[in-house]
């Protein structure tokens, strides 16, 4: 079955280390999103790509994260210097080209723990 | 900014009970409204959406009606099952924006 894939599923880093997580969107999907979810609470939007170009992102991402989609089949989200507050589930989603009310398909997430 | 409010953090029901989870939103114009469901260890799954006033979305026995007058999109199901136990999220996407703004989620627990 088509699905959004995320790797790794679990990531443990020490404070100050760099972290990187990857996302393979569903084939044919041109919009890719990253969200942060802390303690199974609400999802917080981080960044949005359309056709591999970043079109919208929050200030925290600009300041401390690095995010790229080098191809239509791979995106990555990195944290330059991990802090304890970055411990969270990072969810990637993708959607088909079309309107902004298109359904988003989510991967299982990468759970980052910063010690 | 735009926002979504879910008043119930947790709901506990018995099988065959009627379910209502309240969702109210704050946004200009006509945002698209969504319900997603998240099971343990998984990402959220799309349930359904509505994009216009009075439009009803539905899936798997769940339904909600877009009400611009009361800025609401309440989730309802006539008879819940144990397998419906999960976290339910109401979300919106504003006109001209692709990102989803999520509510805080409602943990539904259905006892056999």
Contacts between the chains, C-beta under 8 A, distances in Angstrom:
chain1	res1	chain2	res2	distance
A	4	B	43	7.4
A	31	B	98	6.0
A	33	B	98	7.5
A	33	B	99	6.6
A	33	B	100	7.6
A	35	B	100	7.7
A	35	B	102	8.0
A	40	B	87	6.8
A	40	B	105	7.5
A	41	B	104	6.1
A	41	B	105	6.5
A	42	B	89	7.3
A	42	B	102	4.8
A	42	B	103	6.4
A	42	B	104	4.6
A	42	B	105	5.9
A	43	B	44	7.2
A	43	B	89	7.2
A	43	B	100	7.3
A	43	B	102	4.5
A	44	B	102	7.9
A	45	B	99	4.3
A	45	B	100	6.8
A	45	B	101	7.1
A	48	B	98	5.5
A	48	B	99	5.6
A	50	B	98	7.4
A	55	B	98	7.6
A	56	B	97	7.3
A	56	B	98	7.3
A	56	B	99	6.2
A	91	B	43	5.2
A	91	B	44	7.5
A	93	B	43	7.2
A	95	B	98	7.7
A	100	B	32	6.8
A	100	B	93	5.2
A	100	B	94	7.9
A	100	B	95	7.4
A	100	B	96	6.8
A	100	B	97	6.0
A	100	B	98	4.7
A	101	B	32	3.4
A	101	B	49	5.9
A	101	B	51	5.1
A	101	B	93	5.9
A	102	B	98	8.0
A	103	B	46	4.4
A	103	B	49	7.0
A	104	B	46	6.8
A	104	B	100	6.4
A	105	B	46	7.2
A	106	B	42	8.0
A	106	B	43	3.1
A	106	B	44	5.0
A	106	B	45	7.2
A	107	B	43	5.3
A	108	B	41	6.8
A	108	B	42	5.6
A	108	B	43	5.4
A	109	B	43	5.6
